[in-house]
Amino acid sequence: MTNATTPPGNEPPSGSRLAKSLALAVIGAIAALVLFILPAEYGIDPTGIGRVTGLTALTESGRTIEIVDVIGGNEAVREVELPDYGEPIPLPNPAVFQEAAAPAKTQTLTVTIPPESETEIKTALQTAKVIVYSWRVDRGTIYSDFHGHDPEAGDSSFVRYKEHQEGSGDNGSLVAPFAGEHGWYWLNYNDYPVTVTLELTGYYDDTIDYGIF
């Protein structure tokens, strides 16, 4: 009868080695939490490392965007309690009505984009104000990105409403979810110039043409 032996180098880890490995893993997780996760996610920086590395900047108030829902909720209008005869049914979300001090503006803008160039046209909108738009190119297709910027959130922050990798035009409307600039980026990837015609109607404060770049 022979005794089974463990080949050299294959001994199972001892209890002390397992405990040491577990302790190191726990210490590493705590260090990551204190040094990186808390400063980046919650702005808590007990060591000061988050401020030095810029992680706490990610939680500054200027990096947030408040999206206001001014059109949703009224699908539940049939679920509200019926009022007395002759009284209107209360809307769950009355913000769908926005009174304006002046008539809606109507404007047509055109911009010619040279080959392999880009441009942006934006509307300045207050929260809950609406625009109706239509744009077309005179030939071919271009890239377009319809989006909005909240000035309080920084230049690099934006929300996207619609993107076309290849498009010759678009129609639609927008109810601004926050006050800021809302509009279009166009890229002409062709080897010939194209002219974009944009027709606008709505309660915008102004239009901004960023020119060709």
C-alpha positions, 0 to 999 in steps of 0.5 A: 500500500502506498501513501498519496503525496502532494507533488511539490509546488501544488500544496493547497493554500494555508488558512493564513495565506487565504486570510492575507489575500482576503484582507488585501482584496478588502483593503484594495476595494476600500482604497478604490472607494475612498480614492476614486468612487466617492469623489467621482460619484458623490463629491466626497473627497476625504483624502484630497486626491479627487480634487487633485485628479479632477474627479470631484469636478464630475459632480459639480452642479454645472454638470447636471441637466434638469429635463422637464417633462411638459408633455407627458402624463396626459395619457392618464386623463381618463383615469382622473375623477370626473368633475361636476357636470359642465366642469372641465376634466383636470389635466394631469399635466397642465404644462402642455399649455404655454401662454406666449406674450407675442405671436410665434416667429417664422423664419427661413434660413439658408446656408451653403456648406462647402465640401468636407465642411460643417456648420451649426444653426441653433434656436434659443428657447426657454423651457417648454417653448415649442418650435416646428421645423423643416430643413432640406438640402438642394442635392445629395445627402449630409450628416445631421445631428439635432440636439440641445445644450444647457449652458449651465452644464458646460460646452461638452454636455448635450442631449440628442433628439435625432441623428441622421448619418445620411439624410436629405432633410427632416421635419418635426417639432420640439418642446424644449426640455430646458432653457438653452440652445437647441438646433442642428449640426450639419456635416457635408461629407461630399466633394461638392457644396450643398445648400441647406434651407431651414424653415422655422416657426415657433416661440424661440427667442433668437437664432444663432448661426455659428458659420462654417468651420 
